[in-house]
């Protein structure tokens, strides 16, 4: 019996990610993180320095507008301060 080999071609797509750095009060880090989690798949929040309240928001360029709208509300609500934006 002859063995057949099946070759599957791998398909990879380069996904770009933008990173937004922000600062909030330490007590608000979890709130911001959970708020973003509530918008499943729009962005992820990573704590960079909890003592200084520094966080990094990773977002796909296709969701940047929506994420910035949410962050604008968080600026009003908890005083979130956007620091810079880079790839």
NORRAQUI-V217592 format. One line per field, one symbol per residue. burial: 1 if it has 9 or more other C-alpha atoms within 8 Angstrom, else 0. A space follows every 10 residues. Layout:
burial=???
//
This chain:
burial=0000000000 0000001111 1111110110 0110011000 0111101001 0011111111 0011001000 1001100111 0000000
//
